[in-house]
């Protein structure tokens, strides 16, 4: 039975590039989540007190929803 070597070292710099891409991806995800929360807070702020009451919220809850 023949044995084959299937593991090879990663090319020079591949791990560093992979980690950099992961960090950039995490940063973009954080910015996207922040923007989604901002848009949600803005939309809820435009509702009247009666509309907020209909969905079970009050003005003080808006900031907590965005977090």
PQR file of N, CA, C, O and H, with PARSE charges and radii, in Angstrom:
ATOM      1  N   UNK A   1       0.855  -1.166   0.000 -0.4000 1.5000
ATOM      2  CA  UNK A   1       0.000   0.000   0.000 -0.0000 2.0000
ATOM      3  C   UNK A   1       0.902   1.230   0.000  0.5500 1.7000
ATOM      4  O   UNK A   1       1.852   1.319   0.778 -0.5500 1.4000
ATOM      5  N   UNK A   2       0.596   2.156  -0.865 -0.4000 1.5000
ATOM      6  CA  UNK A   2       1.385   3.376  -0.973 -0.0000 2.0000
ATOM      7  C   UNK A   2       0.772   4.461  -0.082  0.5500 1.7000
ATOM      8  O   UNK A   2      -0.446   4.562   0.064 -0.5500 1.4000
ATOM      9  H   UNK A   2      -0.176   2.084  -1.496  0.4000 1.0000
ATOM     10  N   UNK A   3       1.641   5.251   0.494 -0.4000 1.5000
ATOM     11  CA  UNK A   3       1.185   6.366   1.326 -0.0000 2.0000
ATOM     12  C   UNK A   3       1.538   7.665   0.611  0.5500 1.7000
ATOM     13  O   UNK A   3       2.649   7.826   0.107 -0.5500 1.4000
ATOM     14  H   UNK A   3       2.631   5.169   0.375  0.4000 1.0000
ATOM     15  N   UNK A   4       0.599   8.571   0.574 -0.4000 1.5000
ATOM     16  CA  UNK A   4       0.823   9.858  -0.076 -0.0000 2.0000
ATOM     17  C   UNK A   4       0.850  10.957   0.962  0.5500 1.7000
ATOM     18  O   UNK A   4       0.077  10.945   1.920 -0.5500 1.4000
ATOM     19  H   UNK A   4      -0.304   8.440   0.983  0.4000 1.0000
ATOM     20  N   UNK A   5       1.724  11.884   0.769 -0.4000 1.5000
ATOM     21  CA  UNK A   5       1.797  13.062   1.648 -0.0000 2.0000
ATOM     22  C   UNK A   5       0.742  14.053   1.149  0.5500 1.7000
ATOM     23  O   UNK A   5       0.856  14.578   0.042 -0.5500 1.4000
ATOM     24  H   UNK A   5       2.352  11.894  -0.009  0.4000 1.0000
ATOM     25  N   UNK A   6      -0.280  14.307   1.963 -0.4000 1.5000
ATOM     26  CA  UNK A   6      -1.364  15.190   1.528 -0.0000 2.0000
ATOM     27  C   UNK A   6      -1.332  16.548   2.198  0.5500 1.7000
ATOM     28  O   UNK A   6      -2.117  17.427   1.843 -0.5500 1.4000
ATOM     29  H   UNK A   6      -0.372  13.881   2.863  0.4000 1.0000
ATOM     30  N   UNK A   7      -0.449  16.736   3.151 -0.4000 1.5000
ATOM     31  CA  UNK A   7      -0.401  18.039   3.811 -0.0000 2.0000
ATOM     32  C   UNK A   7       0.791  18.825   3.270  0.5500 1.7000
ATOM     33  O   UNK A   7       1.900  18.308   3.136 -0.5500 1.4000
ATOM     34  H   UNK A   7       0.189  16.022   3.439  0.4000 1.0000
ATOM     35  N   UNK A   8       0.524  20.073   2.971 -0.4000 1.5000
ATOM     36  CA  UNK A   8       1.584  20.957   2.485 -0.0000 2.0000
ATOM     37  C   UNK A   8       1.542  22.231   3.318  0.5500 1.7000
ATOM     38  O   UNK A   8       0.483  22.620   3.810 -0.5500 1.4000
ATOM     39  H   UNK A   8      -0.377  20.493   3.081  0.4000 1.0000
ATOM     40  N   UNK A   9       2.673  22.870   3.475 -0.4000 1.5000
ATOM     41  CA  UNK A   9       2.643  24.149   4.195 -0.0000 2.0000
ATOM     42  C   UNK A   9       1.945  25.213   3.351  0.5500 1.7000
ATOM     43  O   UNK A   9       1.980  25.176   2.121 -0.5500 1.4000
ATOM     44  H   UNK A   9       3.534  22.553   3.076  0.4000 1.0000
ATOM     45  N   UNK A  10       1.318  26.151   4.034 -0.4000 1.5000
ATOM     46  CA  UNK A  10       0.643  27.238   3.333 -0.0000 2.0000
ATOM     47  C   UNK A  10       1.685  28.128   2.650  0.5500 1.7000
ATOM     48  O   UNK A  10       2.792  28.302   3.159 -0.5500 1.4000
ATOM     49  H   UNK A  10       1.290  26.180   5.034  0.4000 1.0000
ATOM     50  N   UNK A  11       1.318  28.688   1.492 -0.4000 1.5000
ATOM     51  CA  UNK A  11       2.250  29.588   0.812 -0.0000 2.0000
ATOM     52  C   UNK A  11       2.593  30.789   1.696  0.5500 1.7000
ATOM     53  O   UNK A  11       1.824  31.165   2.581 -0.5500 1.4000
ATOM     54  H   UNK A  11       0.419  28.547   1.079  0.4000 1.0000
ATOM     55  N   UNK A  12       3.734  31.369   1.446 -0.4000 1.5000
ATOM     56  CA  UNK A  12       4.202  32.502   2.238 -0.0000 2.0000
ATOM     57  C   UNK A  12       3.179  33.637   2.220  0.5500 1.7000
ATOM     58  O   UNK A  12       2.787  34.103   1.151 -0.5500 1.4000
ATOM     59  H   UNK A  12       4.358  31.064   0.728  0.4000 1.0000
ATOM     60  N   UNK A  13       2.755  34.071   3.376 -0.4000 1.5000
ATOM     61  CA  UNK A  13       1.833  35.199   3.500 -0.0000 2.0000
ATOM     62  C   UNK A  13       0.362  34.831   3.440  0.5500 1.7000
ATOM     63  O   UNK A  13      -0.489  35.691   3.663 -0.5500 1.4000
ATOM     64  H   UNK A  13       3.074  33.692   4.245  0.4000 1.0000
ATOM     65  N   UNK A  14       0.037  33.578   3.145 -0.4000 1.5000
ATOM     66  CA  UNK A  14      -1.367  33.191   2.997 -0.0000 2.0000
ATOM     67  C   UNK A  14      -2.136  33.342   4.310  0.5500 1.7000
ATOM     68  O   UNK A  14      -3.280  33.797   4.310 -0.5500 1.4000
ATOM     69  H   UNK A  14       0.729  32.879   2.964  0.4000 1.0000
ATOM     70  N   UNK A  15      -1.525  32.969   5.405 -0.4000 1.5000
ATOM     71  CA  UNK A  15      -2.206  33.061   6.694 -0.0000 2.0000
ATOM     72  C   UNK A  15      -2.409  34.524   7.089  0.5500 1.7000
ATOM     73  O   UNK A  15      -3.456  34.884   7.627 -0.5500 1.4000
ATOM     74  H   UNK A  15      -0.595  32.600   5.405  0.4000 1.0000
ATOM     75  N   UNK A  16      -1.423  35.353   6.826 -0.4000 1.5000
ATOM     76  CA  UNK A  16      -1.554  36.777   7.137 -0.0000 2.0000
ATOM     77  C   UNK A  16      -2.662  37.414   6.309  0.5500 1.7000
ATOM     78  O   UNK A  16      -3.446  38.214   6.820 -0.5500 1.4000
ATOM     79  H   UNK A  16      -0.573  35.060   6.389  0.4000 1.0000
ATOM     80  N   UNK A  17      -2.724  37.062   5.039 -0.4000 1.5000
ATOM     81  CA  UNK A  17      -3.781  37.601   4.172 -0.0000 2.0000
ATOM     82  C   UNK A  17      -5.136  37.112   4.638  0.5500 1.7000
ATOM     83  O   UNK A  17      -6.097  37.882   4.663 -0.5500 1.4000
ATOM     84  H   UNK A  17      -2.087  36.412   4.623  0.4000 1.0000
ATOM     85  N   UNK A  18      -5.230  35.836   5.009 -0.4000 1.5000
ATOM     86  CA  UNK A  18      -6.490  35.281   5.502 -0.0000 2.0000
ATOM     87  C   UNK A  18      -6.967  36.014   6.750  0.5500 1.7000
ATOM     88  O   UNK A  18      -8.147  36.343   6.864 -0.5500 1.4000
ATOM     89  H   UNK A  18      -4.450  35.211   4.989  0.4000 1.0000
ATOM     90  N   UNK A  19      -6.060  36.269   7.680 -0.4000 1.5000
ATOM     91  CA  UNK A  19      -6.433  36.991   8.908 -0.0000 2.0000
ATOM     92  C   UNK A  19      -6.836  38.426   8.607  0.5500 1.7000
ATOM     93  O   UNK A  19      -7.757  38.952   9.232 -0.5500 1.4000
ATOM     94  H   UNK A  19      -5.101  36.002   7.587  0.4000 1.0000
ATOM     95  N   UNK A  20      -6.164  39.063   7.664 -0.4000 1.5000
ATOM     96  CA  UNK A  20      -6.525  40.430   7.282 -0.0000 2.0000
ATOM     97  C   UNK A  20      -7.926  40.462   6.672  0.5500 1.7000
ATOM     98  O   UNK A  20      -8.717  41.358   6.969 -0.5500 1.4000
ATOM     99  H   UNK A  20      -5.416  38.635   7.156  0.4000 1.0000
ATOM    100  N   UNK A  21      -8.227  39.489   5.826 -0.4000 1.5000
ATOM    101  CA  UNK A  21      -9.566  39.414   5.222 -0.0000 2.0000
ATOM    102  C   UNK A  21     -10.613  39.159   6.295  0.5500 1.7000
ATOM    103  O   UNK A  21     -11.698  39.739   6.241 -0.5500 1.4000
ATOM    104  H   UNK A  21      -7.585  38.762   5.584  0.4000 1.0000
ATOM    105  N   UNK A  22     -10.314  38.309   7.263 -0.4000 1.5000
ATOM    106  CA  UNK A  22     -11.244  38.064   8.371 -0.0000 2.0000
ATOM    107  C   UNK A  22     -11.502  39.340   9.159  0.5500 1.7000
ATOM    108  O   UNK A  22     -12.648  39.629   9.506 -0.5500 1.4000
ATOM    109  H   UNK A  22      -9.433  37.838   7.306  0.4000 1.0000
ATOM    110  N   UNK A  23     -10.455  40.108   9.447 -0.4000 1.5000
ATOM    111  CA  UNK A  23     -10.615  41.352  10.203 -0.0000 2.0000
ATOM    112  C   UNK A  23     -11.436  42.372   9.426  0.5500 1.7000
ATOM    113  O   UNK A  23     -12.287  43.050  10.002 -0.5500 1.4000
ATOM    114  H   UNK A  23      -9.525  39.874   9.166  0.4000 1.0000
ATOM    115  N   UNK A  24     -11.192  42.484   8.138 -0.4000 1.5000
ATOM    116  CA  UNK A  24     -11.964  43.418   7.319 -0.0000 2.0000
ATOM    117  C   UNK A  24     -13.417  42.979   7.255  0.5500 1.7000
ATOM    118  O   UNK A  24     -14.322  43.812   7.317 -0.5500 1.4000
ATOM    119  H   UNK A  24     -10.501  41.933   7.670  0.4000 1.0000
ATOM    120  N   UNK A  25     -13.648  41.680   7.132 -0.4000 1.5000
ATOM    121  CA  UNK A  25     -15.009  41.155   7.109 -0.0000 2.0000
ATOM    122  C   UNK A  25     -15.733  41.438   8.430  0.5500 1.7000
ATOM    123  O   UNK A  25     -16.907  41.806   8.426 -0.5500 1.4000
ATOM    124  H   UNK A  25     -12.914  41.004   7.081  0.4000 1.0000
ATOM    125  N   UNK A  26     -15.044  41.269   9.544 -0.4000 1.5000
ATOM    126  CA  UNK A  26     -15.639  41.548  10.858 -0.0000 2.0000
ATOM    127  C   UNK A  26     -15.958  43.030  10.997  0.5500 1.7000
ATOM    128  O   UNK A  26     -16.995  43.395  11.551 -0.5500 1.4000
ATOM    129  H   UNK A  26     -14.089  40.970   9.547  0.4000 1.0000
ATOM    130  N   UNK A  27     -15.073  43.885  10.497 -0.4000 1.5000
ATOM    131  CA  UNK A  27     -15.309  45.334  10.552 -0.0000 2.0000
ATOM    132  C   UNK A  27     -16.528  45.708   9.719  0.5500 1.7000
ATOM    133  O   UNK A  27     -17.370  46.485  10.169 -0.5500 1.4000
ATOM    134  H   UNK A  27     -14.231  43.589  10.047  0.4000 1.0000
ATOM    135  N   UNK A  28     -16.629  45.171   8.520 -0.4000 1.5000
ATOM    136  CA  UNK A  28     -17.782  45.464   7.662 -0.0000 2.0000
ATOM    137  C   UNK A  28     -19.076  44.957   8.282  0.5500 1.7000
ATOM    138  O   UNK A  28     -20.115  45.608   8.169 -0.5500 1.4000
ATOM    139  H   UNK A  28     -15.944  44.540   8.154  0.4000 1.0000
ATOM    140  N   UNK A  29     -19.022  43.811   8.929 -0.4000 1.5000
ATOM    141  CA  UNK A  29     -20.204  43.276   9.606 -0.0000 2.0000
ATOM    142  C   UNK A  29     -20.628  44.175  10.758  0.5500 1.7000
ATOM    143  O   UNK A  29     -21.820  44.407  10.960 -0.5500 1.4000
ATOM    144  H   UNK A  29     -18.178  43.283   9.021  0.4000 1.0000
ATOM    145  N   UNK A  30     -19.665  44.680  11.510 -0.4000 1.5000
ATOM    146  CA  UNK A  30     -19.962  45.588  12.616 -0.0000 2.0000
ATOM    147  C   UNK A  30     -20.601  46.876  12.109  0.5500 1.7000
ATOM    148  O   UNK A  30     -21.567  47.366  12.694 -0.5500 1.4000
ATOM    149  H   UNK A  30     -18.697  44.491  11.346  0.4000 1.0000
ATOM    150  N   UNK A  31     -20.065  47.419  11.031 -0.4000 1.5000
ATOM    151  CA  UNK A  31     -20.628  48.649  10.454 -0.0000 2.0000
ATOM    152  C   UNK A  31     -22.040  48.395   9.930  0.5500 1.7000
ATOM    153  O   UNK A  31     -22.922  49.237  10.098 -0.5500 1.4000
ATOM    154  H   UNK A  31     -19.280  47.021  10.556  0.4000 1.0000
ATOM    155  N   UNK A  32     -22.261  47.247   9.298 -0.4000 1.5000
ATOM    156  CA  UNK A  32     -23.595  46.928   8.782 -0.0000 2.0000
ATOM    157  C   UNK A  32     -24.597  46.779   9.925  0.5500 1.7000
ATOM    158  O   UNK A  32     -25.727  47.256   9.818 -0.5500 1.4000
ATOM    159  H   UNK A  32     -21.544  46.563   9.161  0.4000 1.0000
ATOM    160  N   UNK A  33     -24.204  46.130  11.008 -0.4000 1.5000
ATOM    161  CA  UNK A  33     -25.100  45.985  12.171 -0.0000 2.0000
ATOM    162  C   UNK A  33     -25.415  47.334  12.795  0.5500 1.7000
ATOM    163  O   UNK A  33     -26.556  47.593  13.175 -0.5500 1.4000
ATOM    164  H   UNK A  33     -23.286  45.742  11.096  0.4000 1.0000
ATOM    165  N   UNK A  34     -24.404  48.198  12.902 -0.4000 1.5000
ATOM    166  CA  UNK A  34     -24.629  49.534  13.454 -0.0000 2.0000
ATOM    167  C   UNK A  34     -25.613  50.307  12.583  0.5500 1.7000
ATOM    168  O   UNK A  34     -26.507  50.983  13.093 -0.5500 1.4000
ATOM    169  H   UNK A  34     -23.477  47.988  12.593  0.4000 1.0000
ATOM    170  N   UNK A  35     -25.444  50.203  11.269 -0.4000 1.5000
ATOM    171  CA  UNK A  35     -26.334  50.931  10.365 -0.0000 2.0000
ATOM    172  C   UNK A  35     -27.760  50.398  10.439  0.5500 1.7000
ATOM    173  O   UNK A  35     -28.711  51.179  10.401 -0.5500 1.4000
ATOM    174  H   UNK A  35     -24.718  49.653  10.855  0.4000 1.0000
ATOM    175  N   UNK A  36     -27.924  49.083  10.542 -0.4000 1.5000
ATOM    176  CA  UNK A  36     -29.265  48.511  10.683 -0.0000 2.0000
ATOM    177  C   UNK A  36     -29.950  49.024  11.944  0.5500 1.7000
ATOM    178  O   UNK A  36     -31.133  49.365  11.918 -0.5500 1.4000
ATOM    179  H   UNK A  36     -27.151  48.449  10.572  0.4000 1.0000
ATOM    180  N   UNK A  37     -29.208  49.080  13.042 -0.4000 1.5000
ATOM    181  CA  UNK A  37     -29.773  49.586  14.297 -0.0000 2.0000
ATOM    182  C   UNK A  37     -30.130  51.060  14.162  0.5500 1.7000
ATOM    183  O   UNK A  37     -31.158  51.495  14.682 -0.5500 1.4000
ATOM    184  H   UNK A  37     -28.247  48.803  13.063  0.4000 1.0000
ATOM    185  N   UNK A  38     -29.305  51.830  13.477 -0.4000 1.5000
ATOM    186  CA  UNK A  38     -29.569  53.256  13.281 -0.0000 2.0000
ATOM    187  C   UNK A  38     -30.841  53.458  12.460  0.5500 1.7000
ATOM    188  O   UNK A  38     -31.673  54.300  12.799 -0.5500 1.4000
ATOM    189  H   UNK A  38     -28.470  51.477  13.054  0.4000 1.0000
ATOM    190  N   UNK A  39     -30.990  52.695  11.392 -0.4000 1.5000
ATOM    191  CA  UNK A  39     -32.181  52.807  10.545 -0.0000 2.0000
ATOM    192  C   UNK A  39     -33.434  52.415  11.324  0.5500 1.7000
ATOM    193  O   UNK A  39     -34.480  53.050  11.187 -0.5500 1.4000
ATOM    194  H   UNK A  39     -30.314  52.011  11.118  0.4000 1.0000
ATOM    195  N   UNK A  40     -33.325  51.367  12.142 -0.4000 1.5000
ATOM    196  CA  UNK A  40     -34.469  50.934  12.951 -0.0000 2.0000
ATOM    197  C   UNK A  40     -34.870  52.010  13.949  0.5500 1.7000
ATOM    198  O   UNK A  40     -36.053  52.319  14.093 -0.5500 1.4000
ATOM    199  H   UNK A  40     -32.475  50.851  12.253  0.4000 1.0000
ATOM    200  N   UNK A  41     -33.881  52.586  14.642 -0.4000 1.5000
ATOM    201  CA  UNK A  41     -34.186  53.661  15.604 -0.0000 2.0000
ATOM    202  C   UNK A  41     -34.829  54.851  14.905  0.5500 1.7000
ATOM    203  O   UNK A  41     -35.769  55.445  15.434 -0.5500 1.4000
ATOM    204  H   UNK A  41     -32.920  52.335  14.525  0.4000 1.0000
ATOM    205  N   UNK A  42     -34.338  55.202  13.733 -0.4000 1.5000
ATOM    206  CA  UNK A  42     -34.881  56.344  12.998 -0.0000 2.0000
ATOM    207  C   UNK A  42     -36.327  56.089  12.582  0.5500 1.7000
ATOM    208  O   UNK A  42     -37.173  56.978  12.688 -0.5500 1.4000
ATOM    209  H   UNK A  42     -33.575  54.720  13.303  0.4000 1.0000
ATOM    210  N   UNK A  43     -36.611  54.873  12.108 -0.4000 1.5000
ATOM    211  CA  UNK A  43     -37.975  54.538  11.694 -0.0000 2.0000
ATOM    212  C   UNK A  43     -38.921  54.537  12.890  0.5500 1.7000
ATOM    213  O   UNK A  43     -40.042  55.035  12.792 -0.5500 1.4000
ATOM    214  H   UNK A  43     -35.925  54.151  12.021  0.4000 1.0000
ATOM    215  N   UNK A  44     -38.480  53.986  14.011 -0.4000 1.5000
ATOM    216  CA  UNK A  44     -39.333  53.963  15.199 -0.0000 2.0000
ATOM    217  C   UNK A  44     -39.549  55.366  15.761  0.5500 1.7000
ATOM    218  O   UNK A  44     -40.613  55.657  16.306 -0.5500 1.4000
ATOM    219  H   UNK A  44     -37.568  53.582  14.090  0.4000 1.0000
ATOM    220  N   UNK A  45     -38.556  56.229  15.632 -0.4000 1.5000
ATOM    221  CA  UNK A  45     -38.681  57.596  16.144 -0.0000 2.0000
ATOM    222  C   UNK A  45     -39.727  58.387  15.370  0.5500 1.7000
ATOM    223  O   UNK A  45     -40.311  59.332  15.901 -0.5500 1.4000
ATOM    224  H   UNK A  45     -37.691  55.993  15.189  0.4000 1.0000
ATOM    225  N   UNK A  46     -39.965  58.006  14.121 -0.4000 1.5000
ATOM    226  CA  UNK A  46     -40.953  58.715  13.298 -0.0000 2.0000
ATOM    227  C   UNK A  46     -42.390  58.326  13.636  0.5500 1.7000
ATOM    228  O   UNK A  46     -43.328  59.018  13.240 -0.5500 1.4000
ATOM    229  H   UNK A  46     -39.491  57.238  13.690  0.4000 1.0000
ATOM    230  N   UNK A  47     -42.570  57.212  14.372 -0.4000 1.5000
ATOM    231  CA  UNK A  47     -43.915  56.776  14.725 -0.0000 2.0000
ATOM    232  C   UNK A  47     -44.493  57.645  15.833  0.5500 1.7000
ATOM    233  O   UNK A  47     -43.763  58.202  16.653 -0.5500 1.4000
ATOM    234  H   UNK A  47     -41.808  56.650  14.694  0.4000 1.0000
ATOM    235  N   UNK A  48     -45.811  57.747  15.842 -0.4000 1.5000
ATOM    236  CA  UNK A  48     -46.481  58.496  16.911 -0.0000 2.0000
ATOM    237  C   UNK A  48     -46.532  57.620  18.164  0.5500 1.7000
ATOM    238  O   UNK A  48     -46.291  56.415  18.110 -0.5500 1.4000
ATOM    239  H   UNK A  48     -46.404  57.294  15.177  0.4000 1.0000
ATOM    240  N   UNK A  49     -46.852  58.257  19.290 -0.4000 1.5000
ATOM    241  CA  UNK A  49     -46.965  57.511  20.542 -0.0000 2.0000
ATOM    242  C   UNK A  49     -48.051  56.439  20.447  0.5500 1.7000
ATOM    243  O   UNK A  49     -47.907  55.347  20.997 -0.5500 1.4000
ATOM    244  H   UNK A  49     -47.047  59.236  19.333  0.4000 1.0000
ATOM    245  N   UNK A  50     -49.114  56.753  19.760 -0.4000 1.5000
ATOM    246  CA  UNK A  50     -50.204  55.777  19.593 -0.0000 2.0000
ATOM    247  C   UNK A  50     -49.740  54.571  18.778  0.5500 1.7000
ATOM    248  O   UNK A  50     -50.047  53.431  19.123 -0.5500 1.4000
ATOM    249  H   UNK A  50     -49.231  57.640  19.313  0.4000 1.0000
ATOM    250  N   UNK A  51     -49.004  54.821  17.704 -0.4000 1.5000
ATOM    251  CA  UNK A  51     -48.500  53.716  16.878 -0.0000 2.0000
ATOM    252  C   UNK A  51     -47.498  52.860  17.656  0.5500 1.7000
ATOM    253  O   UNK A  51     -47.494  51.634  17.539 -0.5500 1.4000
ATOM    254  H   UNK A  51     -48.754  55.747  17.424  0.4000 1.0000
ATOM    255  N   UNK A  52     -46.654  53.516  18.448 -0.4000 1.5000
ATOM    256  CA  UNK A  52     -45.716  52.765  19.279 -0.0000 2.0000
ATOM    257  C   UNK A  52     -46.462  51.911  20.295  0.5500 1.7000
ATOM    258  O   UNK A  52     -46.084  50.768  20.555 -0.5500 1.4000
ATOM    259  H   UNK A  52     -46.657  54.512  18.543  0.4000 1.0000
ATOM    260  N   UNK A  53     -47.530  52.475  20.871 -0.4000 1.5000
ATOM    261  CA  UNK A  53     -48.325  51.726  21.848 -0.0000 2.0000
ATOM    262  C   UNK A  53     -48.981  50.515  21.184  0.5500 1.7000
ATOM    263  O   UNK A  53     -49.126  49.466  21.811 -0.5500 1.4000
ATOM    264  H   UNK A  53     -47.838  53.402  20.660  0.4000 1.0000
ATOM    265  N   UNK A  54     -49.377  50.659  19.922 -0.4000 1.5000
ATOM    266  CA  UNK A  54     -49.991  49.541  19.195 -0.0000 2.0000
ATOM    267  C   UNK A  54     -49.030  48.358  19.054  0.5500 1.7000
ATOM    268  O   UNK A  54     -49.461  47.204  19.051 -0.5500 1.4000
ATOM    269  H   UNK A  54     -49.259  51.512  19.413  0.4000 1.0000
ATOM    270  N   UNK A  55     -47.774  48.633  18.942 -0.4000 1.5000
ATOM    271  CA  UNK A  55     -46.809  47.540  18.800 -0.0000 2.0000
ATOM    272  C   UNK A  55     -46.140  47.194  20.138  0.5500 1.7000
ATOM    273  O   UNK A  55     -45.207  46.393  20.187 -0.5500 1.4000
ATOM    274  H   UNK A  55     -47.424  49.569  18.944  0.4000 1.0000
ATOM    275  N   UNK A  56     -46.631  47.808  21.214 -0.4000 1.5000
ATOM    276  CA  UNK A  56     -46.170  47.458  22.558 -0.0000 2.0000
ATOM    277  C   UNK A  56     -44.883  48.133  22.978  0.5500 1.7000
ATOM    278  O   UNK A  56     -44.139  47.588  23.793 -0.5500 1.4000
ATOM    279  H   UNK A  56     -47.389  48.458  21.174  0.4000 1.0000
ATOM    280  N   UNK A  57     -44.605  49.309  22.442 -0.4000 1.5000
ATOM    281  CA  UNK A  57     -43.393  50.047  22.795 -0.0000 2.0000
ATOM    282  C   UNK A  57     -43.740  51.434  23.304  0.5500 1.7000
ATOM    283  O   UNK A  57     -44.852  51.921  23.104 -0.5500 1.4000
ATOM    284  H   UNK A  57     -45.209  49.752  21.780  0.4000 1.0000
ATOM    285  N   UNK A  58     -42.785  52.060  23.960 -0.4000 1.5000
ATOM    286  CA  UNK A  58     -42.894  53.464  24.317 -0.0000 2.0000
ATOM    287  C   UNK A  58     -41.615  54.153  23.833  0.5500 1.7000
ATOM    288  O   UNK A  58     -40.680  53.484  23.391 -0.5500 1.4000
ATOM    289  H   UNK A  58     -41.881  51.663  24.123  0.4000 1.0000
ATOM    290  N   UNK A  59     -41.571  55.462  23.912 -0.4000 1.5000
ATOM    291  CA  UNK A  59     -40.413  56.213  23.397 -0.0000 2.0000
ATOM    292  C   UNK A  59     -39.101  55.767  24.056  0.5500 1.7000
ATOM    293  O   UNK A  59     -38.052  55.745  23.413 -0.5500 1.4000
ATOM    294  H   UNK A  59     -42.331  56.005  24.270  0.4000 1.0000
ATOM    295  N   UNK A  60     -39.172  55.419  25.326 -0.4000 1.5000
ATOM    296  CA  UNK A  60     -37.968  54.998  26.030 -0.0000 2.0000
ATOM    297  C   UNK A  60     -37.406  53.667  25.561  0.5500 1.7000
ATOM    298  O   UNK A  60     -36.229  53.372  25.770 -0.5500 1.4000
ATOM    299  H   UNK A  60     -40.024  55.437  25.849  0.4000 1.0000
ATOM    300  N   UNK A  61     -38.249  52.866  24.926 -0.4000 1.5000
ATOM    301  CA  UNK A  61     -37.812  51.557  24.444 -0.0000 2.0000
ATOM    302  C   UNK A  61     -37.037  51.636  23.134  0.5500 1.7000
ATOM    303  O   UNK A  61     -36.337  50.690  22.775 -0.5500 1.4000
ATOM    304  H   UNK A  61     -39.205  53.105  24.756  0.4000 1.0000
ATOM    305  N   UNK A  62     -37.150  52.733  22.426 -0.4000 1.5000
ATOM    306  CA  UNK A  62     -36.539  52.847  21.098 -0.0000 2.0000
ATOM    307  C   UNK A  62     -35.028  52.680  21.175  0.5500 1.7000
ATOM    308  O   UNK A  62     -34.444  51.971  20.355 -0.5500 1.4000
ATOM    309  H   UNK A  62     -37.719  53.502  22.718  0.4000 1.0000
ATOM    310  N   UNK A  63     -34.399  53.311  22.131 -0.4000 1.5000
ATOM    311  CA  UNK A  63     -32.937  53.212  22.235 -0.0000 2.0000
ATOM    312  C   UNK A  63     -32.507  51.774  22.571  0.5500 1.7000
ATOM    313  O   UNK A  63     -31.471  51.308  22.095 -0.5500 1.4000
ATOM    314  H   UNK A  63     -34.873  53.887  22.796  0.4000 1.0000
ATOM    315  N   UNK A  64     -33.294  51.087  23.379 -0.4000 1.5000
ATOM    316  CA  UNK A  64     -32.955  49.714  23.746 -0.0000 2.0000
ATOM    317  C   UNK A  64     -33.105  48.761  22.549  0.5500 1.7000
ATOM    318  O   UNK A  64     -32.352  47.795  22.426 -0.5500 1.4000
ATOM    319  H   UNK A  64     -34.135  51.466  23.765  0.4000 1.0000
ATOM    320  N   UNK A  65     -34.075  49.037  21.674 -0.4000 1.5000
ATOM    321  CA  UNK A  65     -34.293  48.195  20.493 -0.0000 2.0000
ATOM    322  C   UNK A  65     -33.076  48.238  19.583  0.5500 1.7000
ATOM    323  O   UNK A  65     -32.679  47.213  19.030 -0.5500 1.4000
ATOM    324  H   UNK A  65     -34.686  49.821  21.774  0.4000 1.0000
ATOM    325  N   UNK A  66     -32.489  49.397  19.425 -0.4000 1.5000
ATOM    326  CA  UNK A  66     -31.347  49.558  18.532 -0.0000 2.0000
ATOM    327  C   UNK A  66     -30.102  48.861  19.014  0.5500 1.7000
ATOM    328  O   UNK A  66     -29.191  48.603  18.227 -0.5500 1.4000
ATOM    329  H   UNK A  66     -32.811  50.230  19.875  0.4000 1.0000
ATOM    330  N   UNK A  67     -30.047  48.557  20.269 -0.4000 1.5000
ATOM    331  CA  UNK A  67     -28.860  47.890  20.822 -0.0000 2.0000
ATOM    332  C   UNK A  67     -29.068  46.426  20.735  0.5500 1.7000
ATOM    333  O   UNK A  67     -28.200  45.654  21.142 -0.5500 1.4000
ATOM    334  H   UNK A  67     -30.787  48.767  20.908  0.4000 1.0000
TER
END
